[in-house]
Amino acid sequence: MKEVKIYIRIFIVALALLFCRQYVYAQVDAGITKVEGYVVDDKTNRALPFVNIYFQHTTIGTTSDFDGKYKIKAWQHNDTLVFSMLGYHNVKVYVEHGKKYKLIIRLKENAQTLDEVVITPGENPAHIILRNIIKNKHKNNPEKFSRFNCLIYSVLSAKLINVTSDNLKKILPTLLAKTLPITNDSSGRPVLPLYLSEKISDKYINRDDRIAQSKVIRKKVKAIMDFADFDIEGYDNSLNNEMNFYKNFVALFGHTFISPLARNGLAFYKYYLEDSTFSNGRTYYDIKFVPRHKKDLAFTGNFVVVKGLWAITIINATLPKSANINYINTFKVSCNFDFINDSTLFFKKNTFKGNFHYFKIKNQDKNMMIEFDKTTHYSNVLLGKNAQPIPDTISAVSVESLDSSFLTYGRTPNIKNFVNTSKIIDSTNNLWWINAGRNIINMFISGYFTMGKIDLGPYLGTFSRNSIEGTRLDFGLRTSENFNSYYSLGGNIGYGFKDKQWKYSLYGQYQPKTKHRTIIGGSIIKDLCLFGAFSHIRLIKENMLFTGEDSFIAAAFKRYQSNRRAMSYQYNVYVEKDLRRGFMTRLSYQYNKLQQGLYVPFIHNQVSVNYIYNYALSLRLRFSWKEKISDIYLRRYYLSTYYPIVNIVGTVGKYSVNSENNKYVKLYLCIKHKVPFGFMSLKYVVEAGYIFGKVPFPLLDIIRGNETYGDSKYRFNLLNNATVAFDKFASVLVEHHFNGLIMNKIPFIKALNIRIVASAKYFIGKLSNKHKEILEYPWNMHIPGNQYFELGVGLENILQIFRVEAIWRLVPKVYFGLPYFGVRVRADFAM
């Protein structure tokens, strides 16, 4: 009986708690004001996009989408909701706190609407206005000022939206999904914050001297995994060339879009004069634009232009879903300009909003996606002669946890929102399976798997096969940032089961505290080298984000096993230093003892030579312009630039073959460039080399080949390694991405979202027989006609991760041992 009473009491307490919880939830929900609906034109019933909607005297606001739809929510007691749009009277609606509303708002045109556009019969008045804008672009383009500076306040956020239990079940086990700290945003959607940053900085531009600097005054960053440290130089403002609509093309997500203000805009857009208004003594025209053809890389939206000046005051642009770019579901840009003086407008506020997904979705309102939002404010703008000089030094960034300091600069950040979001992100980062996922992602990016203070890898080199070593196993590791933030140590050990020899490498790097980035490093290596396999390729690729030497396919599938290998013993020390932004130098000294191999004999004056000793001092100069880079730990990540990148390397060396010692000089030039070509893109690499003096054949410029079924961007795919060598050469590698120009016009095929890519690779060179005086050539290193040309055409996906390419060798027509045709496949997760 006593036990029954205890159970009855537990039941009553549980029931009371249940009712209390429901009561609390009801009270919380009752304290939320929710309003949703549509905004339309009072006369035409046309949906009105980009209408500003906000609670009066608050910062809570939103805009209507392209269909005029809106949603807004508030917890505070705000009773007046305002709807405003240029050319229309404002509408204020009284709402009672804690209630839900579904409203259709009808906006009336401003009574001062004018019709002052002079047109000829049959001509679209919007076309006349567009021609005036184009005619005056040189006057109104913000880039006309060679010098300017301003204060920038920017907020960037990213979150996973629609994080419901049903959506999580699709990608996560239930036990893991339940551990995520899900919250609700202002629209009531379940979300998981991923990234939040606020930054105040002074921007200095001097285009005459090609200098651009940002002096960060205050910064707060919070993010899941390691993205808080991934502060990308060049992405911290909206003054980049990419988002200047006055240019003919706008670069976004690795693609080039036609600007609605382009000189040939009429070929890609339809324009409509929506409205003309009069305000503060000026006439404004509102122009709507839509793409002429689906799948074209063009925007949908509107812009407002000032009559007489023909300068843009507002431009709203939305990516049409039919463009299907990089899995972007929606993307909207809004640029607002303000008068600096009576005839000059400059950026005032820019906003970027969007969301993206990996899989196709049918109902975007219910599916899980990543949503991002960035807003940038500009103030204290000084142009031309009024601009302040660029400071000689940039002070260290002050990172604030709370932000009373932001108030000094006229901005009031949402401290409560930042603190709450920070707590949620910290809770997410502390989950064990999030840490494991971070390590796996880093492994695909860097090639190493992180285990606390140690990184294991590179994993693609763990298992390999070749004709000399047979099966080879490798084990490598390096220290991570958790071990020490100023230096890194690493190495690997390998064993070949056929040649029964151990190979190894040891290396280290140190970064002292200096004004400009400086790296001091060195290495010791004993390993088999394949002649010509890595000739200059690291200067072309140079980005450490590449997972393997070429791709997963290249690492797994070999079509030919070259035996032209020799054992190399190397000692190397170097100093790498930035002299200024975009100008890096690297001074290195290398000692190399090269041992002749079973299939690579060293013969001097008909006498066998066991070793070649080489001592070399090299200076590398690297030039880039407006390049986006990121420095994390001791590693540098080169991201992108639309200007050429130039590498120049000069080497002075001395070698010893038996008792003969000689000196030589080597020069090498590499230029690589990604060129926007309409909404397509073209990439090219130009190389040239010259050797002064006589050298043993391993020191010649040996052309890179590809002995796998993987498609290689920077190798000659139908050429084997160690086949051709020169003492003077030039080569050109070209790759053209059509970005849907052709495939998007073909019915049914366009739904597959595949793209056409074409490539061409050519080299020409000469090889003097004088080098035979040092060592005999162990094989014929000449190529018929001293030149080579291959052409490829293939298909790739939107993100250019996967590619299948057919390749033909056109020159030389006859070359024994090399294929005329081949099909190569690429799977590359490089950024």
C-alpha positions in Angstrom: 0.0 0.0 0.0 2.9 2.3 0.9 4.5 1.7 -2.6 1.2 2.5 -4.3 1.0 5.9 -2.5 4.6 6.7 -3.6 3.7 5.9 -7.3 0.6 8.0 -7.0 2.6 11.0 -5.7 5.2 10.6 -8.4 2.4 10.5 -11.0 0.8 13.7 -9.6 4.2 15.5 -9.5 5.0 14.4 -13.1 1.5 15.5 -14.3 2.0 18.9 -12.6 5.4 19.4 -14.2 3.9 18.5 -17.5 1.1 21.1 -17.2 3.7 23.7 -15.9 5.9 23.1 -19.0 2.9 23.5 -21.3 1.9 26.6 -19.5 5.4 28.1 -19.8 5.6 27.2 -23.5 2.2 28.8 -24.0 3.3 32.0 -22.2 6.5 32.2 -24.3 4.6 31.6 -27.5 2.0 34.1 -26.4 4.7 36.7 -26.1 5.7 36.5 -29.8 4.2 38.7 -32.4 4.1 36.9 -35.8 3.2 38.6 -39.1 3.3 37.2 -42.6 1.7 37.7 -45.9 2.2 39.5 -49.2 2.8 43.1 -50.4 1.1 44.1 -53.7 0.6 47.2 -55.8 -2.8 48.8 -54.9 -3.8 49.3 -58.6 -2.3 46.4 -60.5 -2.2 43.8 -57.8 1.4 43.1 -58.9 3.6 41.5 -56.2 6.2 44.0 -54.9 9.7 42.6 -54.2 12.3 44.2 -51.9 9.8 46.1 -49.8 11.3 47.2 -46.5 9.3 45.9 -43.5 10.3 46.7 -39.9 8.9 47.4 -36.5 9.0 51.1 -35.8 11.8 52.4 -33.6 13.6 49.0 -33.7 16.2 47.2 -35.7 13.9 44.2 -36.3 13.1 44.1 -40.1 13.0 42.1 -43.3 12.2 42.6 -47.0 9.7 40.9 -49.2 10.9 38.3 -51.7 10.5 38.4 -55.4 6.9 37.1 -55.1 6.1 39.8 -52.5 6.0 37.3 -49.7 7.3 38.3 -46.2 7.6 36.9 -42.7 8.6 38.8 -39.5 8.5 38.0 -35.8 9.2 40.0 -32.6 9.4 39.2 -28.9 9.4 42.8 -27.7 6.3 44.8 -27.3 6.2 46.6 -30.6 2.8 47.7 -31.9 3.6 49.4 -35.3 4.8 47.6 -38.4 6.0 49.8 -41.3 6.0 48.9 -45.0 8.1 51.3 -47.2 9.3 51.3 -50.8 10.7 54.0 -53.1 7.8 55.4 -55.2 5.1 54.3 -52.8 3.5 55.8 -49.7 4.5 54.2 -46.5 1.9 52.0 -44.8 1.8 51.6 -41.0 -0.1 48.8 -39.5 -1.1 48.4 -35.8 -0.5 44.9 -34.4 -1.3 43.6 -31.0 1.6 42.1 -29.1 1.6 38.3 -28.8 -0.8 37.6 -31.7 -0.4 36.1 -35.2 -1.4 37.9 -38.4 -1.7 37.1 -42.0 -1.9 40.4 -43.9 -2.0 41.4 -47.6 -0.6 44.9 -47.7 -1.5 47.2 -50.6 0.9 50.1 -51.3 -0.3 53.1 -53.2 1.9 55.0 -55.7 3.4 58.3 -54.6 1.2 61.2 -55.9 4.3 63.0 -57.2 4.9 60.2 -59.8 6.0 61.8 -63.1 6.4 60.6 -66.6 9.3 62.6 -68.0 11.0 60.1 -70.2 11.0 61.2 -73.9 10.6 58.3 -76.2 10.3 57.6 -79.8 7.4 55.5 -81.2 7.9 51.8 -80.5 11.0 52.2 -78.3 11.2 50.9 -74.8 11.8 53.9 -72.5 13.9 51.6 -70.2 16.4 51.2 -73.1 16.9 54.9 -73.4 17.6 55.2 -69.7 20.0 52.2 -69.9 22.0 53.9 -72.7 22.3 57.0 -70.6 23.6 54.9 -67.7 26.2 53.2 -70.0 27.2 56.5 -71.5 28.0 57.9 -68.0 29.4 54.8 -66.4 32.9 56.3 -66.4 31.7 59.2 -64.3 29.7 57.2 -61.8 31.8 54.1 -61.3 33.2 54.1 -57.8 36.5 52.7 -59.2 37.1 56.0 -61.0 38.8 57.2 -57.8 42.4 56.1 -57.7 42.5 56.9 -54.0 39.8 56.6 -51.3 39.4 55.5 -47.7 36.4 54.9 -45.5 35.3 53.3 -42.3 33.6 49.9 -42.7 31.4 48.0 -40.3 30.5 44.5 -41.5 28.4 41.7 -40.0 28.6 38.1 -41.5 26.6 35.2 -40.3 25.9 31.6 -41.4 23.5 29.1 -40.0 21.9 25.8 -40.8 18.1 26.4 -41.2 15.1 24.1 -41.0 17.0 21.8 -38.6 14.0 19.6 -37.8 14.2 16.0 -36.5 12.9 14.7 -39.9 15.6 16.5 -41.8 18.3 15.4 -39.4 17.3 11.8 -39.8 18.3 12.0 -43.4 22.0 12.7 -42.6 22.6 11.8 -38.9 21.8 8.9 -36.6 19.1 9.8 -34.1 21.5 9.6 -31.1 23.8 12.2 -32.6 21.1 14.5 -33.9 19.6 14.8 -30.4 22.9 16.2 -29.1 22.8 19.3 -31.3 21.9 22.5 -29.5 19.1 23.6 -31.9 17.5 27.1 -31.4 14.9 29.2 -33.2 15.5 32.3 -35.2 13.3 35.4 -35.5 11.1 33.7 -38.1 10.5 30.7 -35.8 12.6 28.3 -37.9 14.8 25.7 -36.0 18.4 26.7 -36.8 21.9 25.8 -35.8 24.4 28.8 -35.9 27.6 28.0 -37.7 29.4 31.4 -38.0 29.1 34.9 -36.7 31.5 37.8 -37.0 31.5 41.6 -36.6 34.3 43.8 -37.8 35.1 47.5 -37.9 38.0 48.5 -40.1 39.5 51.4 -42.0 39.9 50.7 -45.7 42.7 52.4 -47.7 42.9 52.2 -51.5 45.6 53.6 -53.7 45.2 52.2 -57.2 48.0 54.2 -58.7 50.4 52.3 -56.5 48.3 49.1 -56.5 48.0 49.2 -52.7 44.9 48.1 -50.8 45.0 47.7 -47.0 42.4 47.2 -44.3 43.2 48.3 -40.8 41.1 46.2 -38.5 40.0 48.2 -35.4 37.7 45.8 -33.7 36.7 42.2 -34.5 34.6 39.4 -33.0 34.5 36.0 -34.6 32.8 32.8 -33.5 32.4 29.6 -35.6 32.1 25.9 -35.5 35.1 23.7 -36.1 38.1 25.8 -37.3 36.3 28.3 -39.4 36.8 31.1 -36.9 40.5 31.0 -37.7 39.9 31.0 -41.5 39.9 34.8 -41.8 40.2 35.3 -45.5 42.0 38.4 -46.6 40.1 40.1 -49.4 36.6 38.8 -48.4 36.2 41.2 -45.5 34.5 44.0 -47.5 32.3 44.7 -50.4 34.6 47.0 -52.3 36.1 44.2 -54.3 35.9 44.3 -58.0 33.6 41.2 -57.9 30.5 43.2 -56.8 30.8 46.3 -58.8 27.7 46.3 -61.1 29.2 49.2 -63.1 31.5 46.6 -64.6 30.3 44.6 -67.6 30.7 41.3 -65.6 30.3 40.4 -62.0 32.3 37.5 -60.5 30.5 35.2 -58.0 31.1 31.6 -56.8 33.8 31.1 -59.4 31.6 32.1 -62.3 31.2 35.3 -64.2 27.7 36.9 -64.5 26.5 39.5 -67.0 25.9 42.8 -65.2 22.5 44.4 -65.8 24.5 47.6 -66.5 26.7 45.9 -69.1 27.2 47.5 -72.5 25.7 44.4 -74.1 23.1 44.1 -71.4 20.2 44.2 -74.0 21.5 40.9 -75.4 21.0 39.1 -72.1 18.2 41.1 -70.3 14.7 42.5 -70.7 14.2 45.9 -69.1 11.0 47.6 -68.0 10.4 51.1 -66.7 8.4 50.5 -63.5 8.1 53.9 -61.9 9.4 57.5 -61.9 9.4 59.6 -58.8 10.4 63.1 -57.7 12.2 63.6 -54.4 14.5 66.4 -53.0 14.5 68.2 -56.4 15.6 65.1 -58.3 13.8 62.6 -60.6 14.4 58.9 -60.1 13.6 56.0 -62.4 12.9 52.5 -61.2 14.0 49.9 -63.8 13.1 46.2 -63.6 15.4 43.6 -65.3 15.0 39.9 -66.0 17.1 37.4 -68.0 16.1 36.9 -71.6 17.0 33.2 -71.5 16.8 30.6 -68.7 20.1 29.2 -67.5 22.0 32.3 -68.6 24.3 33.6 -65.9 22.2 36.7 -65.4 20.3 38.4 -62.5 16.7 39.3 -61.8 15.9 42.5 -60.0 15.6 46.2 -60.2 17.7 49.4 -60.0 16.9 53.1 -59.3 18.8 55.7 -61.3 19.0 59.5 -60.9 18.0 61.5 -64.0 20.7 63.8 -65.3 23.5 62.1 -63.4 22.4 58.7 -64.6 23.9 57.2 -61.4 22.6 54.2 -59.6 21.2 54.8 -56.0 19.9 51.3 -55.4 20.4 48.0 -57.2 18.7 44.8 -56.1 19.8 41.6 -57.9 18.7 38.0 -57.4 20.2 34.9 -58.9 17.5 33.0 -60.8 17.2 29.4 -59.7 17.4 28.4 -63.3 21.1 29.5 -63.3 21.8 26.6 -60.9 25.2 27.8 -59.8 27.3 25.9 -57.3 24.2 24.5 -55.5 23.0 28.0 -54.6 19.3 27.9 -53.9 18.7 31.7 -53.5 21.1 34.6 -53.6 20.3 38.3 -53.3 22.5 41.3 -53.5 21.4 44.8 -52.5 23.7 47.8 -53.0 22.8 51.2 -51.8 24.6 54.4 -52.7 24.6 57.8 -51.1 25.6 61.3 -52.2 29.1 62.4 -51.2 28.5 65.7 -53.0 25.9 67.0 -55.5 27.4 64.9 -58.3 29.1 61.9 -56.7 27.5 58.8 -55.2 29.4 56.1 -53.3 28.7 52.9 -51.4 26.5 53.3 -48.3 25.2 49.9 -47.5 25.6 46.5 -49.2 23.8 43.3 -48.3 24.3 39.8 -49.4 21.8 37.1 -48.5 21.4 33.5 -49.7 21.2 29.9 -48.9 22.6 26.8 -50.6 22.3 23.0 -50.5 24.1 20.0 -52.0 21.1 17.9 -53.0 18.2 19.1 -55.2 15.2 20.0 -53.1 11.5 20.3 -53.9 10.4 22.5 -51.1 12.9 25.0 -49.9 10.7 26.1 -47.0 11.0 22.7 -45.3 14.4 21.4 -46.3 17.6 21.9 -44.4 20.1 24.4 -46.0 22.9 26.7 -45.0 21.8 30.3 -45.0 24.3 33.2 -45.0 23.9 36.9 -44.6 26.4 39.7 -44.8 25.8 43.4 -44.3 28.4 46.1 -44.8 28.0 49.8 -43.9 30.3 52.6 -45.2 31.0 55.9 -43.5 33.6 58.6 -43.2 34.2 58.3 -47.0 37.1 60.4 -48.3 37.7 60.4 -52.1 40.5 61.4 -54.4 42.7 64.2 -53.0 40.7 64.2 -49.8 41.7 60.6 -49.0 44.2 60.1 -46.2 47.5 58.4 -46.9 47.9 54.7 -46.3 49.6 54.2 -42.9 53.1 52.6 -42.9 52.1 50.1 -40.3 48.9 48.2 -39.5 48.3 47.7 -35.8 47.3 44.4 -34.3 43.6 43.4 -34.3 41.7 44.0 -31.1 39.4 41.1 -30.5 36.5 42.0 -28.2 34.3 39.6 -26.3 31.8 42.3 -25.5 31.5 45.4 -27.5 31.2 48.7 -25.8 34.1 49.7 -28.0 31.9 49.3 -31.1 29.8 52.2 -29.9 32.7 54.5 -30.4 32.5 54.0 -34.1 28.8 54.8 -34.4 27.6 51.2 -34.6 25.5 49.3 -32.1 26.1 45.5 -32.4 23.6 43.1 -31.1 25.6 42.0 -28.0 22.8 39.7 -26.7 22.6 37.9 -30.1 26.4 37.5 -30.3 26.6 36.1 -26.7 23.7 33.7 -27.3 25.1 32.5 -30.6 28.6 32.1 -29.1 27.2 29.8 -26.4 25.4 27.6 -29.0 28.5 27.4 -31.2 30.7 26.5 -28.2 28.3 23.7 -27.2 28.4 22.4 -30.8 32.2 22.4 -30.9 32.4 20.4 -27.7 30.5 17.5 -29.2 32.8 14.5 -29.7 31.5 13.6 -33.1 31.8 17.2 -34.4 35.5 17.1 -33.5 35.8 13.8 -35.4 34.0 15.3 -38.4 36.3 18.3 -38.3 39.3 16.0 -38.5 37.9 14.1 -41.5 37.1 17.3 -43.4 40.6 18.6 -42.7 42.0 15.3 -43.9 40.3 15.7 -47.3 41.5 19.3 -47.6 45.1 19.0 -46.3 45.8 15.3 -46.8 46.5 14.8 -43.1 44.3 13.4 -40.3 44.5 15.4 -37.0 44.9 13.5 -33.7 45.3 16.2 -31.1 48.9 17.6 -31.3 49.8 15.3 -34.2 48.7 15.1 -37.9 49.0 11.8 -39.6 49.6 11.7 -43.4 49.6 12.4 -46.2 47.1 9.5 -46.5 47.3 9.3 -50.4 50.9 8.3 -50.1 50.4 5.5 -47.6 50.3 2.7 -50.3 52.0 2.8 -53.7 53.6 0.6 -56.3 56.4 1.0 -58.8 58.8 -1.2 -60.8 61.8 -0.5 -58.5 60.3 -0.8 -55.1 57.4 -3.0 -55.8 54.8 -2.5 -53.1 55.7 0.5 -50.9 54.2 1.5 -47.5 54.7 4.9 -46.0 53.9 6.4 -42.6 54.1 10.1 -42.0 53.2 12.6 -39.3 53.7 16.3 -38.4 53.0 18.5 -35.4 49.8 20.6 -35.4 49.1 24.0 -34.1 48.0 22.4 -30.8 51.6 21.3 -30.3 53.2 24.7 -30.8 52.0 27.8 -32.7 55.4 29.0 -33.8 57.1 25.9 -35.2 56.2 22.7 -36.9 58.1 19.4 -37.1 57.4 16.4 -39.3 58.6 13.5 -41.4 57.8 10.2 -42.9 59.3 6.7 -43.2 58.8 4.3 -46.1 59.8 0.8 -47.1 59.9 -0.9 -50.5 59.4 -4.7 -50.4 61.2 -5.3 -53.7 64.3 -3.2 -53.3 64.3 -3.8 -49.5 65.4 -0.2 -48.7 64.1 2.3 -46.1 63.4 5.8 -47.2 62.8 8.8 -44.9 62.3 12.5 -44.6 62.6 15.0 -41.7 61.6 18.7 -41.9 60.8 21.6 -39.7 59.5 25.2 -39.9 59.7 28.2 -37.6 57.8 31.5 -37.8 59.4 34.3 -35.8 57.5 37.4 -34.7 58.1 39.9 -37.5 56.3 42.8 -39.1 55.9 40.8 -42.3 55.4 37.0 -42.5 58.7 35.1 -42.3 59.2 31.4 -42.4 62.5 29.6 -41.7 62.7 25.9 -42.5 64.8 23.0 -43.5 64.6 19.3 -44.5 66.6 16.1 -44.8 65.4 13.5 -47.4 66.4 10.1 -48.6 64.1 8.8 -51.3 63.7 7.6 -54.8 63.1 10.4 -57.3 61.3 9.9 -60.5 62.9 12.2 -63.1 60.6 14.9 -64.3 57.7 13.9 -62.2 57.7 17.1 -60.0 59.5 19.5 -62.3 58.4 23.0 -61.2 54.9 21.7 -60.5 54.9 22.9 -56.9 55.5 26.4 -58.1 52.4 26.1 -60.3 50.1 24.4 -57.8 51.8 25.8 -54.7 48.5 25.7 -52.8 48.6 23.4 -49.8 44.9 22.8 -50.0 45.4 20.2 -52.7 44.9 16.7 -51.3 47.3 14.9 -53.5 49.8 15.5 -56.2 47.0 15.4 -58.8 43.8 13.7 -57.8 42.3 10.6 -56.2 42.1 8.9 -59.6 45.7 9.6 -60.3 46.8 8.1 -57.0 44.8 4.9 -57.5 45.1 4.0 -61.2 48.4 3.8 -63.0 48.7 3.1 -66.7 52.5 3.0 -66.8 55.3 2.2 -64.3 58.4 4.1 -65.1 61.7 2.7 -63.9 63.7 5.9 -64.5 64.3 6.5 -60.8 67.4 7.1 -58.7 68.1 7.4 -55.0 68.5 11.0 -53.8 70.0 12.3 -50.5 69.0 15.9 -49.9 69.7 18.6 -47.3 67.8 21.9 -47.7 67.4 25.1 -45.7 65.4 28.2 -46.7 64.0 31.5 -45.6 60.7 32.7 -46.9 59.6 36.3 -46.4 56.9 38.8 -47.5 58.5 42.1 -48.4 55.0 43.6 -49.0 51.6 42.4 -49.8 51.7 40.4 -53.1 55.6 40.2 -53.1 57.1 37.1 -51.5 60.7 36.0 -51.6 62.3 32.7 -50.8 66.1 32.1 -50.5 67.1 28.4 -50.3 70.3 26.4 -50.3 70.3 22.7 -51.3 72.9 19.9 -51.2 71.9 16.8 -53.2 73.8 13.5 -53.6 72.2 11.5 -56.4 73.1 7.9 -56.8 72.9 6.1 -60.1 70.0 3.6 -60.4 69.7 0.1 -61.9 67.9 1.6 -64.9 69.6 5.0 -64.8 73.3 4.6 -65.3 75.7 7.5 -64.9 78.5 7.2 -67.5 81.3 9.8 -67.8 84.0 9.3 -70.4 82.9 5.6 -70.6 83.5 5.2 -66.9 80.6 4.4 -64.4 79.9 7.2 -61.9 78.3 6.2 -58.6 77.2 9.7 -57.4 76.6 13.2 -58.6 77.1 15.9 -56.0 75.2 19.2 -56.5 75.2 22.4 -54.5 72.6 25.1 -55.4 71.6 28.5 -54.2 68.1 29.6 -55.4 66.1 32.8 -55.1 62.4 32.8 -55.8 60.4 35.9 -56.4 56.6 35.7 -56.4 54.4 38.6 -57.5 50.6 38.8 -57.2 48.0 41.5 -57.3 44.8 41.7 -55.2 45.1 38.1 -54.3 42.9 36.6 -51.6 45.0 34.6 -49.2 44.7 33.1 -45.7 47.5 32.3 -43.3 46.6 29.7 -40.7 49.3 28.5 -38.4 52.5 28.2 -40.5 50.7 27.4 -43.6 49.6 29.8 -46.3 46.5 29.2 -48.5 46.4 31.0 -51.9 42.7 31.3 -52.8 42.0 33.5 -55.9 42.8 36.5 -57.9 41.8 37.7 -61.3 45.3 39.1 -62.0 48.4 37.2 -63.2 50.6 35.5 -60.7 54.3 35.6 -61.6 57.1 33.3 -60.2 60.7 33.9 -61.1 63.4 31.5 -59.9 67.2 32.0 -60.4 69.6 29.3 -59.4 73.4 29.3 -59.2 74.9 25.9 -58.8 78.0 23.8 -58.7 78.2 20.1 -59.3 80.9 17.4 -59.0 81.1 14.3 -61.3 84.1 12.2 -60.4 86.9 14.8 -60.2 85.3 17.3 -62.6 83.7 20.4 -61.1 81.5 22.8 -63.0 79.2 25.8 -62.4 75.9 26.6 -64.0 73.0 29.1 -63.9 69.3 28.2 -64.3 66.5 30.7 -64.9 62.8 29.8 -64.7 59.7 31.9 -65.3 56.1 30.9 -64.6 52.9 33.0 -65.2 49.5 31.7 -64.3 46.2 33.5 -64.7 42.5 33.0 -64.5 40.7 35.3 -67.0 37.0 36.0 -66.9 35.8 35.5 -70.5 32.2 36.8 -70.5 30.4 34.4 -68.1 32.9 31.8 -69.0 36.5 31.5 -67.7 39.9 30.7 -69.2 43.0 29.6 -67.2 46.5 29.5 -68.6 50.0 28.7 -67.4 53.1 29.9 -69.3 56.5 28.5 -68.5 60.0 29.2 -69.8 63.4 28.0 -68.7 67.0 28.5 -69.8 70.3 26.8 -68.6 73.7 28.5 -68.9 76.6 26.0 -68.9 76.9 22.3 -69.2 75.1 20.1 -66.6 74.6 16.3 -66.1 71.2 15.2 -67.5 69.4 15.0 -64.1 69.8 18.8 -63.8 68.2 19.5 -67.2 64.6 20.7 -67.5 62.7 17.4 -67.8 59.1 17.8 -69.0 56.3 16.6 -66.7 54.3 13.6 -67.9 51.3 11.7 -66.6 51.5 8.0 -66.1 48.0 7.5 -64.6 44.4 7.4 -65.9 43.8 10.5 -63.9 43.3 13.8 -65.7 46.1 16.3 -64.8 45.7 20.0 -65.2 49.4 20.8 -65.1 51.0 17.7 -66.8 51.1 16.5 -70.4 48.6 13.7 -70.1 49.8 11.5 -73.1 53.5 11.9 -72.2 55.4 9.7 -69.8 57.8 11.1 -67.2 61.5 11.3 -68.0 60.8 11.2 -71.7 61.8 14.7 -73.0 64.5 17.1 -71.6 65.7 20.6 -72.7 68.2 23.2 -71.7 65.9 25.9 -73.1 62.1 25.5 -73.4 58.7 27.3 -73.3 55.3 25.8 -72.7 51.7 26.9 -72.6 48.8 25.1 -70.7 45.3 26.5 -71.5 42.0 25.4 -70.0 38.6 26.9 -71.0 35.4 26.4 -69.0 32.2 27.1 -71.0 30.1 27.2 -67.8 26.9 26.0 -69.5 27.1 28.1 -72.6 26.3 25.1 -74.8 24.8 22.5 -72.5 22.3 24.9 -71.0 20.7 25.3 -74.4 20.1 21.5 -75.0 16.7 20.2 -73.8 16.9 17.4 -71.2 20.7 17.6 -71.1 20.6 21.0 -69.3 18.9 19.4 -66.3 22.0 17.3 -65.7 24.0 20.5 -64.9 27.1 19.4 -66.6 29.6 21.7 -68.4 31.9 21.5 -71.3 35.6 22.1 -70.8 38.4 22.2 -73.4 42.2 22.1 -72.9 45.3 22.6 -75.0 48.9 21.9 -73.9 52.0 22.8 -75.9 55.8 22.9 -75.4 58.8 23.6 -77.6 62.5 23.4 -76.7 66.0 22.5 -77.6 68.6 20.2 -76.1 72.3 20.7 -76.8 74.6 17.6 -77.1 77.2 19.5 -75.1 75.7 18.1 -71.9 76.8 14.6 -73.0 80.3 15.6 -72.2 79.4 15.5 -68.5 77.2 12.3 -68.5 75.9 10.2 -71.4 72.2 10.3 -72.0 70.8 6.9 -70.7 67.9 7.2 -73.1 66.9 9.4 -76.1 65.7 12.6 -74.6 64.9 14.3 -77.9 61.4 14.6 -79.3 60.6 14.7 -83.1 60.5 18.3 -84.1 61.3 19.4 -80.6 57.7 20.2 -79.9 54.5 18.6 -78.5 50.8 19.5 -78.7 47.8 17.8 -77.2 44.1 18.8 -77.2 41.3 17.7 -74.9 37.5 18.1 -74.7 35.5 16.9 -71.8 32.6 17.2 -69.4 32.7 18.4 -65.8 30.2 19.1 -63.0 29.2 22.6 -61.7 31.9 22.7 -59.0 34.6 21.4 -61.3 35.3 18.5 -58.9 34.7 15.7 -61.4 35.8 15.6 -65.0 36.0 13.1 -67.9 38.1 14.3 -70.8 39.1 12.8 -74.2 42.6 13.8 -75.2 44.4 13.7 -78.6 48.1 14.0 -79.3 48.4 16.1 -82.5 52.2 16.8 -82.5 54.4 14.9 -83.1 52.3 12.6 -85.3 54.7 9.8 -85.0 56.3 9.0 -81.6 56.9 5.4 -80.7 55.7 4.3 -77.3 53.2 7.1 -76.7 49.4 6.9 -77.3 47.6 9.0 -79.8 44.4 9.1 -77.8 43.3 8.6 -74.2 40.4 9.2 -71.8 41.3 10.6 -68.5 39.1 11.0 -65.3 39.5 13.6 -62.6 38.2 13.7 -59.0 39.8 16.7 -57.3 38.6 18.1 -54.0 41.0 21.1 -54.2 39.8 24.6 -53.4 
